[in-house]
C-alpha cells in the first residue's frame, strides 16, 4: 500500500484511540518504509553487526564507534571490498582491538558470532528474504547477542517488513504511551494498525525525532 493510503487509513483509526495520537500523525504526515535493502545487494551481515554496535547509543555515538571499527580493519592493511572480507576480519581479530574501538565485551562477542554465521553461509540475505518475519526473527535471535530489538530493526529497515511493532524500542513505545495511555499495553494499541505496524513505529520515531537507524 502506498504511504499516502496508509496515512489516510491511520488518520481514520487514530481518533478512535486518542486525539493526541491523531494530531501527532497529522503533524508528521505520510511516512514510508525504504525499499528492501537485500534487493540492492547491501551486505546484511555488516548491517547486522552495525546494529549491534549501535545498540543503546545515540546515532552520533554509534556512527563514531562504527567508524573506528572500520578504521581498525583498514589499519590491518586490507581493503573493504566485500562483506565477507569484513566478516573474516571480525572472526579473527583480537577482541581487544574491537573493545578499543568502543565496543563492549558483549558486543564484541556478538559481532564474532555473526561473523562466524555469515562465513558459514547462514546469513545470506536472499535466503532470509524468503522467510516470514517470524521465521527470520527466530533465525536471527538464535545467534548469540542478537535480541528481539535487533531482529525488529533488521526486519523493518533491511527487509522492509510492513507489520512489525518493535515494542522493545524505548523511543517508539514511550511515544505511543504518551500519545495514548500508559495503562494500555502498546502492543494492544499497535494491533489496531495491523498489518502496517512498522509504519506506526515510523510515525512514533518521527514524532520524537529519534529514529534508531539511518
C-alpha positions in Angstrom: 0.0 0.0 0.0 1.3 3.5 -0.8 2.4 5.7 2.0 -0.5 8.2 1.4 -3.0 5.4 1.6 -1.5 4.1 4.8 -1.6 7.6 6.2 -5.3 8.0 5.4 -6.0 4.6 6.9 -4.2 5.7 10.1 -6.0 9.0 10.3 -9.3 7.1 10.2 -8.2 4.8 13.1 -6.3 7.2 15.4 -9.2 9.4 16.6 -10.9 6.3 18.0 -7.9 5.7 20.2 -6.6 9.2 21.1 -6.9 12.7 19.8 -3.3 13.3 20.7 -2.3 10.3 18.5 -4.4 11.7 15.7 -2.8 15.1 15.9 0.7 13.7 16.0 0.1 11.7 12.9 -1.4 14.7 11.1 1.7 16.7 12.0 4.1 14.0 11.0 2.4 13.4 7.7 2.8 10.3 5.5 5.8 8.1 6.3 7.2 5.3 4.1 9.5 2.3 4.5 12.6 2.3 2.4 12.9 -0.3 -0.3 14.2 -3.6 1.0 18.0 -3.4 1.0 18.5 -7.0 0.2 17.4 -6.3 -3.3 20.2 -3.7 -3.7 22.9 -6.1 -2.6 23.5 -4.2 0.6 25.6 -6.6 2.9 23.2 -7.9 5.5 25.8 -9.3 8.0 27.6 -5.9 8.0 24.3 -4.1 8.7 23.5 -6.6 11.5 26.9 -6.0 13.1 26.4 -2.3 12.8 23.0 -2.5 14.5 24.6 -4.5 17.4 27.4 -1.9 17.7 24.9 0.9 17.9 22.6 -0.6 20.5 21.6 1.8 23.3 23.7 4.6 21.8 22.9 7.9 20.1 23.1 8.0 16.3 26.2 10.2 16.6 28.0 7.9 19.0 27.1 4.8 17.1 28.4 6.3 13.9 31.7 7.3 15.6 32.3 3.8 17.0 31.5 2.1 13.7 33.9 4.4 12.0 36.7 3.3 14.4 35.8 -0.3 13.9 36.1 0.0 10.1 39.3 2.0 10.6 40.8 -0.8 12.7 40.2 -3.1 9.8 41.9 -0.8 7.4 44.8 -0.4 9.7 45.4 -4.2 9.3 46.3 -3.4 5.6 43.2 -4.9 4.0 40.6 -3.2 1.7 36.9 -3.5 2.5 35.6 -4.7 -0.9 33.1 -7.4 0.1 31.1 -8.1 3.2 32.8 -11.5 3.6 36.1 -9.7 3.9 34.8 -7.7 6.9 33.3 -10.7 8.4 36.5 -12.6 8.1 38.2 -9.8 10.0 35.6 -9.9 12.8 36.1 -13.7 13.0 39.8 -13.5 13.7 40.6 -10.1 15.1 41.9 -9.7 18.7 38.8 -8.8 20.8 40.9 -6.1 22.5 41.2 -4.3 19.2 37.4 -4.0 18.9 37.0 -3.1 22.6 39.5 -0.3 21.9 37.1 1.0 19.3 34.4 1.4 21.9 32.5 -1.9 21.7 31.6 -3.6 24.9 32.8 -7.2 25.6 29.2 -8.5 24.9 29.1 -6.6 21.6 32.5 -7.9 20.5 31.2 -11.5 21.2 28.0 -10.9 19.3 29.9 -9.5 16.3 32.1 -12.5 16.3 29.1 -14.8 16.4 27.5 -13.0 13.5 30.8 -13.2 11.5 31.1 -16.9 12.0 27.4 -17.4 10.9 28.0 -15.3 7.9 31.1 -17.1 6.8 29.3 -20.5 7.2 26.5 -19.2 4.8 23.8 -18.9 7.5 23.1 -15.2 6.8 22.5 -15.0 3.1 20.2 -12.1 2.5 18.4 -13.7 -0.4 17.6 -16.8 1.6 16.5 -14.8 4.6 14.2 -12.6 2.5 12.2 -15.7 1.6 11.3 -16.4 5.2 8.4 -14.9 7.1 9.2 -12.2 9.6 8.6 -14.6 12.4 10.9 -17.3 10.9 13.6 -14.7 10.2 13.4 -13.4 13.7 13.8 -16.9 15.1 16.9 -17.4 12.9 18.5 -14.2 13.9 17.8 -14.4 17.6 19.3 -17.8 17.7 22.7 -16.0 17.2 24.5 -15.1 20.4 23.8 -11.4 21.3 21.1 -10.8 18.7 17.9 -10.0 20.5 14.3 -9.1 19.6 15.0 -5.4 19.1 17.8 -6.1 16.6 15.7 -8.5 14.7 12.9 -6.0 14.6 15.2 -3.3 13.2 16.5 -5.6 10.5 13.0 -6.7 9.6 11.9 -3.1 9.2 14.9 -1.3 7.8 16.6 -4.1 5.9 13.8 -6.4 4.7 11.1 -3.7 4.5 8.6 -5.7 6.6 5.4 -3.5 6.9 3.9 -5.1 10.0 6.5 -5.1 12.8 5.8 -3.3 16.1 9.1 -3.0 17.9 7.8 -3.0 21.5 11.4 -3.3 22.8 12.3 0.1 21.3 12.1 2.6 24.1 11.5 5.7 21.9 8.6 4.1 20.0 7.0 2.6 23.0 7.2 5.7 25.2 6.0 7.9 22.4 2.9 5.8 21.9 2.3 5.6 25.6 2.4 9.4 25.9 0.0 9.8 23.0 -2.5 7.2 24.2 -2.3 5.8 27.7 0.3 4.4 30.0 -2.3 1.9 31.3 -2.8 0.3 27.9 -0.1 -2.0 26.6 1.4 -0.6 23.4 1.1 -4.0 21.7 -2.7 -3.7 22.1 -2.7 -0.2 20.6 -0.4 -1.2 17.8 -2.8 -4.1 16.9 -5.3 -1.6 15.6 -2.8 -0.6 12.9 -2.0 -4.1 11.7 -1.0 -5.0 9.0 1.1 -1.8 8.9 2.5 -1.6 12.4 6.0 -0.8 11.1 4.5 2.5 9.8 3.2 3.2 13.3 6.8 2.8 14.6 8.0 5.2 11.9 5.3 7.8 13.0 6.5 7.5 16.6 10.2 7.9 15.7 9.4 10.9 13.6 7.2 12.3 16.4 10.1 12.3 18.8 12.8 12.7 16.2 14.6 9.6 17.4 14.8 7.2 14.5 17.2 4.5 15.6 18.6 3.7 12.2 19.7 5.9 9.3 
